Amino acid sequence: MVVRDYISLIHYIDDLEKRGIKVVSLPEILSKLDREVNYEDYDTKKVRDLPRSYVDGKFPGCNESDTKYWEPDNPIIWDWSAGCFTRVIGEMIQGTDIDFITVDFNPLHIERSKVVTQGLSNIEYHVMSSEEFLSSGEGQIDFLYMDTGDMHPIEPTAELHLREAQLIAGCDIMSKNGVILIDDVRNTTPKIVDNEESDYGKAKYSIPFLMKNGFELVMDEYQVVLQKK
Ligand SMILES: C[S@@+](CC[C@H](N)C(=O)[O-])C[C@H]1O[C@@H](n2cnc3c(N)ncnc32)[C@H](O)[C@@H]1O
């Protein structure tokens, strides 16, 4: 199912490659897990993410709310580093019965996320903190995309990430074999700007914690994937 739906994203890949961005797709990630994951499981599941910006930082309008900056037919200017996951995953779930829940504590960012996903169905938008959401214990999450916080200063983001990990491990919010994808783990900004020593940056506390508390590391690259044992 996920592989089939990925075909709907192929039209973005040329634009991304022209910008020197390597595409690591959800299906690629899942294919690394195919010993443990039955793709069919993803038909009925819940996915969760957080949204942001209409255009990349080198264009006017980055991180602004004016909808004149949103050009739905011009993906080359979209903010692929900070604002496209919601749209991309939103497209992937169309025609399936996956519920996609997107959470951000900033109401402006949720409004932008509604603009970029206009016309897509099966998406719920919540203005709340990640900790509030993860504490709600509502249902089970099968795929959790963690992307809260900024790269600088890194310490508060790393602490937030640890608190999120503690909430995840402390309740039953992830389903059996559920997958967590952590974005920007090997982003170099913390090393350059904050003299951070850990290669895991924002996830320097959360990854070791999750590995000691029921999760297994299954992909360890710029992004990191863990799976509930
Ligand atoms: C890098 S952006 C996410 C981009 C998104 N993944 C996308 O591709 O559209 C990080 C987001 O985390 C949100 N954020 C930061 N701390 C948060 C928290 N404690 N709870 C909820 N959202 C938070 C910010 O408002 C921001 O929109």
The ligand as an SDF file (V2000), in Angstrom:
LIG
                    3D

 27 29  0  0  0  0  0  0  0  0999 V2000
   10.9320   21.9280   11.8690 C   0  0  0  0  0  0  0  0  0  0  0  0
    9.3010   22.4410   12.1830 S   0  0  0  0  0  0  0  0  0  0  0  0
    8.3710   21.0680   11.6390 C   0  0  0  0  0  0  0  0  0  0  0  0
    8.2120   20.9860   10.1340 C   0  0  0  0  0  0  0  0  0  0  0  0
    7.2780   19.8750    9.6720 C   0  0  0  0  0  0  0  0  0  0  0  0
    7.7740   18.5950   10.0230 N   0  0  0  0  0  0  0  0  0  0  0  0
    7.0210   19.9190    8.1780 C   0  0  0  0  0  0  0  0  0  0  0  0
    7.7380   19.2540    7.4340 O   0  0  0  0  0  0  0  0  0  0  0  0
    6.0900   20.6340    7.7790 O   0  0  0  0  0  0  0  0  0  0  0  0
    9.2340   22.3390   13.9280 C   0  0  0  0  0  0  0  0  0  0  0  0
    7.8580   22.6870   14.4940 C   0  0  0  0  0  0  0  0  0  0  0  0
    7.8400   22.3010   15.8530 O   0  0  0  0  0  0  0  0  0  0  0  0
    6.9250   23.1720   16.5130 C   0  0  0  0  0  0  0  0  0  0  0  0
    7.1790   22.9960   17.9530 N   0  0  0  0  0  0  0  0  0  0  0  0
    8.2820   23.3310   18.6610 C   0  0  0  0  0  0  0  0  0  0  0  0
    8.1710   22.9220   19.9290 N   0  0  0  0  0  0  0  0  0  0  0  0
    6.9690   22.3020   20.0290 C   0  0  0  0  0  0  0  0  0  0  0  0
    6.2800   21.6640   21.0900 C   0  0  0  0  0  0  0  0  0  0  0  0
    6.8160   21.5740   22.3230 N   0  0  0  0  0  0  0  0  0  0  0  0
    5.0730   21.1310   20.8460 N   0  0  0  0  0  0  0  0  0  0  0  0
    4.5210   21.2230   19.6130 C   0  0  0  0  0  0  0  0  0  0  0  0
    5.1210   21.8130   18.5640 N   0  0  0  0  0  0  0  0  0  0  0  0
    6.3290   22.3490   18.7770 C   0  0  0  0  0  0  0  0  0  0  0  0
    7.2390   24.5550   15.9390 C   0  0  0  0  0  0  0  0  0  0  0  0
    6.1470   25.4390   16.0840 O   0  0  0  0  0  0  0  0  0  0  0  0
    7.5380   24.1860   14.4720 C   0  0  0  0  0  0  0  0  0  0  0  0
    6.4090   24.4040   13.6510 O   0  0  0  0  0  0  0  0  0  0  0  0
  1  2  1  0
  2  3  1  0
  2 10  1  0
  3  4  1  0
  4  5  1  0
  5  6  1  0
  5  7  1  0
  7  8  2  0
  7  9  1  0
 10 11  1  0
 11 12  1  0
 11 26  1  0
 12 13  1  0
 13 14  1  0
 13 24  1  0
 14 15  1  0
 14 23  1  0
 15 16  2  0
 16 17  1  0
 17 18  1  0
 17 23  2  0
 18 19  1  0
 18 20  2  0
 20 21  1  0
 21 22  2  0
 22 23  1  0
 24 25  1  0
 24 26  1  0
 26 27  1  0
M  CHG  2   2   1   9  -1
M  END
$$$$
